């Protein structure tokens, strides 16, 4: 019997998980990293991506707001689905079992990504 991905068990939820542009940005940045990254660094990158600006242009307030949002709203469901690993005590985020890498999360339509993930 072929084992299924964590998303295959929650196919309806998968559309909710990956339908968020912020979550796909998050997955893109984590998948590009060499290992675990600090939540604060990740929040700066995601905030910059969302604003279409350089990371250096992100204010501390924007970074903090994004970090709180990621911590409470975006990382937990992605972690529960096995896409991310999160150590809230250390504030570190790393890739889980990801079917795509880097910018693929932003270029490939969500439906195609889900089909690739569930069909492997």
N, C-alpha and C positions, 0 to 999 in steps of 0.2 A: 504494500500500500504506500502510495506517495505521500510524503508529509506536506502539509500545507503551510503557507506563510501565516504569520499572526494576523495579517489583514484579511486573509481568505475567510477566517472565522467571523470577521466583522465587516463583511463586504458593504453593507449599508453605511456603516460608520466610516469606511475608507473614503467615501466621497466627501463626507464632512471633514475628515482629517486633511485630505489633500486639496480640497476645494479652496482653502485659504491661501492666498498669495503669500502672506507672512509665514505660514508654516512651510511652504515650499522654499522660500528664501532661507529660512532656518535650516532646512534639510540640505540645501545647496551649500551653505557656508560650513556646516558641520562636516559634510562629506568631503569637502576640499581640504580640511585640516589634517595634519599629521598627528592623530591622537586626540586626547581630550583638550577642550578649550575652555577658558574661564567664561562664565555667564556674562560678565561685564564686557569682555571683548566681543562676544557674540552679539550682545545687545547693541553695541556701537555699530557693528557691521550691518545688522538688520535695519536699524534706524536710518543709517546712511542709504542703504539700498532703497528703502521705502520713500525716502525724501529725494532720491536721485542726486545725492551729493557725496562728497568725500567724507570718509570716516572722521577726519580731523574737524570737519565743520559741524558735527553733531554736538549739541550742548550736553553738559552733564545731566541736566534735567531730562532731556529727551532720552539719553542713555538709561537713566534710572527708571523712567516710565516704561521704556521698552523692556528692560530687565524684569520688572515686576510683572508685566503682561506675559512675557515668555515663561517666567517661573510658575505663574498661576493658571494661565489659560492655554498656552501652546505646547509647552514641553510635556506636561503630564499625559495628555492623550497620545502623543507621539511615542512617548516612553512606554506606555501601556501596550501599544501596538507593536513594540519591539523595534521601531525605527531609530530610536535614540536611547542612549543610556545617560542617566542624570544622577549626579551625586549632589544633592542640595546642601549637604553639610560642608562640602568643599567648594561648591559652586562650579562644578565641572560638567561639561556636556560632551558626549562623544557619540560617534555613529554606532548604530545598531546594525541590523540586517537590512541594508539599503539596496534596493533594486536599481537605483540610478546614482550618478555622481555629478557633483558640481552643477554647472549651468543646465544640465539635462532636466533638472527639476523645474526650470523656468521655461524651457523651450518645448518640451513635450507636453501635449495636452494631458490633463489629468486622467481622462478616460483611457488613453493609450498607456499611460503609466500603470494604471491599475490592471489593465489586461496583461501587460508584460510581467507585473509582479505576481498576479494570481496564476498565470499560465506557465510559470517556470517549473 
